[in-house]
Amino acid sequence: MRVFLTGATGFIGSRVLKELLGAGHQVLGLTRSDAGERWLEQAGATAYRGTLEDVDSLARGAAQVDAVIHTAFDHDFSRFAENCEKDSRVIGAIAEVLVGSDRPLVITSSTGIGNTKPGEPAVEQVVDWSHALPRIAGERAGAEATDKGVSVIVVRLPQVHNAERQGIVSFFIEVSKAKGLSAYVGEGTNRWPAVHVDDAARLYRLALERNEAGARYHGVAEEGVSLRQIAEAVGAGLGVPVVSLTSEEAPQHFGWFAPFMKMDMIASSTWTQANLDWTPTGPDLITDLKAMDY
């Protein structure tokens, strides 16, 4: 297939690019820069200039291909809700081009959207349409496109990691550097799910090739890694003390990041693994945190 890939030069998208090319697909990769264009051409893809802000440019890219994988996202988490709304506009614009065809559109969401109730893992079959997590906006846009007949597939991600980046754990590391200590809240027993970036990339390819309209997949290798484990690994890597903070102390220490530090977000991928024959094989989160060059 000829695939339009947004986020093609990004942390996840660049690995999806490699997966697609390795499986014999052609890739039209979105970039906003000359450097990105050069990188894509060297990687074996065709570069396409556009931005998330210019949704018409994305629609024109989608019109040229057999399928779309949308991994691009503005990761300024201080404007998270606004950026999630922008993401929904992008999904809507791309979807309009695909109406009336069976060309798949694979979009990205968060495993948190599949939470059932506290203490139980998020699952693929659940969509909490009232969820407070702003990424629900993208799933709403995907559902609207599905209602129009577009073959939308959702890949929900946890903390995606290697030995260089680890999703929102990367923000935790930056705070720990700045504050000179690695902190968790309370007993630190709340958990975040995780997956290695190469496993996540393979999941996108498998989901694309299956093209099961309306399917939701969880890219989860570890159902939950405790925040205390994460803090201890980061503290050892940075050579700083590891401490427990109260809920009242957390906002001053973590700033806008504090609500994430209190969340328990375990998630399952049992259904995904069985239905896509997807088995994560990459290093776990703590292994990558220990392997980092801090």
Secondary structure, DSSP 8 states (H G I E B T S, - for coil): -EEEEETTTSTTHHHHHHHHHHTT-EEEEEESSHHHHHHHHHHT-EEEE--SS-HHHHHHHHTTSSEEEE------GGGHHHHHHHHHHHHHHHHHHHTTS--EEEEEEEGGGG--STTS-B-TT---TT-SSTTHHHHHHHHHHHHTT-EEEEEEE-EEE-SS-BTTHHHHHHHHHHHTSEEEETT---EEEEEEHHHHHHHHHHHHHH--TT-EEE--SEEEEEHHHHHHHHHHHHT--EEEE-TTTHHHHHGGGHHHHT----B--HHHHHHHT----S--HHHHHHH---
